[in-house]
Amino acid sequence: MSDFVYSQKPIQIESGDGLDLTDSAGTDYLDFGASYACVPLGHGHEAVGAAAVDQLSALTYVQASYPVAVRDRLYGTLAGAAPDGIDNVWLCNSGTEAVEAALKFARAATGNTKIVSTMQAFHGRTMGALATTWKSTYKSPYEPLMPGVEFVPYNDSEAITEAVDDDTAAVILEPIQGEGGINPASAEFMTAAREATEEAGAALVCDEIQTGLGRTGELWACERAGVVPDMVTSAKGLANGLPIGATLCRDWIAEGYGDHASTFGGNPVVAAAAEATVSALQEESIPAHADEMGTYLREALEAELGDSVRDIRGDGLMVGVEVKGNAGAVARELAMDHRVLVLTAGRTVVRLLPPLVATEAEIDRAVDALGTVVG
Ligand SMILES: *Cc1c(COP(=O)(O)O)cnc(C)c1O
């Protein structure tokens, strides 16, 4: 939800259970944005909480030069969960750090510096990641940023093929742009990016910080498009609400990655929570559930909203509803009058990213509310 919403009426959330959030007055809200996709298993997930608490009492932290069993298990789990051909895992504490690492690794492994990104992209707010982010209001107060970034129109296969050359270290893209308005990449665009990078010896980085971990109906959205990149970045929901980031990469990247480290990356408590999260996602077949519920959600939205909105798009439980008015105003009314919390993406897109454990009844409630507000 935008600050605009909060500024109208601050909601002080005190507890959470599944999709429900409860404020200080005891009022329940339906969290249909999963608090920025950070709780794929819902709030207060028991196994994740227990894993973190147990690890907190056993060992909160030890310098990363000593192996810790739970972190080693997470390395194995993530390497196993990564797309085929990607076997290496580097851990940090946030999404932007995972992107920062990917940019550094690509530079070190290729010896090149040029980065190709896409218009409307969002990749984070530290100096390197910010340079690959599109929106000028995020960037202009902090310039000059990292040089050498070229932006091509999203879904323009010809432009991306042309932009990738012998000086290119990496192409970075989101398989579905999140912050940029829920814009899905075409299979043709993903394939063009893969072919161009492969030919030039550059790295293809899929930023799956928002699309990953089952949200689009597969563990990774790039798998949906049939493309295996050289690196995948993950964060947001990876430890179901605790801070973590991961850069997953192929051998040729790991072999030339340079010298990069993070003191708290892979700390035992967060590693335990992430291990429990990814295990639950896999054991409970959450991606398949997200696929099924995503179809249910989009069909329900189409039936309920029809011509009263401009567009409904996305995949799995990553859905954008482009409204005719102001998305922030819609989000505010949903929160205040219907107790349904959603996100926005730009001025006109209502962004729906519910926890992946959402049920048909919870989806019905959100769709009914949206129908009342914009229908
Ligand atoms: C949120 C996000 C980031 C940045 O993650 P932080 O943890 O906020 O640094 C990067 N890329 C994408 C696609 C995101 O959605």
The ligand as a Tripos MOL2 file, in Angstrom:
@<TRIPOS>MOLECULE
LIG
   15    15     1     0     0
SMALL
NO_CHARGES

@<TRIPOS>ATOM
      1 C1         11.5160   -5.2780   -4.1930 C.3       1 LIG1
      2 C2         12.3500   -5.5440   -5.3850 C.ar      1 LIG1
      3 C3         13.7320   -5.2860   -5.3780 C.ar      1 LIG1
      4 C4         14.4410   -4.6830   -4.1960 C.3       1 LIG1
      5 O1         14.3510   -5.4520   -3.0480 O.3       1 LIG1
      6 P1         14.6860   -4.7930   -1.6030 P.3       1 LIG1
      7 O2         14.6640   -5.9510   -0.6590 O.co2     1 LIG1
      8 O3         13.6330   -3.7780   -1.3340 O.co2     1 LIG1
      9 O4         16.0320   -4.1730   -1.7130 O.co2     1 LIG1
     10 C5         14.4520   -5.5850   -6.5240 C.ar      1 LIG1
     11 N1         13.8580   -6.1210   -7.6100 N.ar      1 LIG1
     12 C6         12.5400   -6.3990   -7.6460 C.ar      1 LIG1
     13 C7         11.9540   -7.0220   -8.8660 C.3       1 LIG1
     14 C8         11.7360   -6.0960   -6.5370 C.ar      1 LIG1
     15 O5         10.4190   -6.3490   -6.5820 O.3       1 LIG1
@<TRIPOS>BOND
     1     1     2 1
     2     2     3 ar
     3     2    14 ar
     4     3     4 1
     5     3    10 ar
     6     4     5 1
     7     5     6 1
     8     6     7 2
     9     6     8 1
    10     6     9 1
    11    10    11 ar
    12    11    12 ar
    13    12    13 1
    14    12    14 ar
    15    14    15 1
@<TRIPOS>SUBSTRUCTURE
     1 LIG1         1 GROUP 0 **** ****
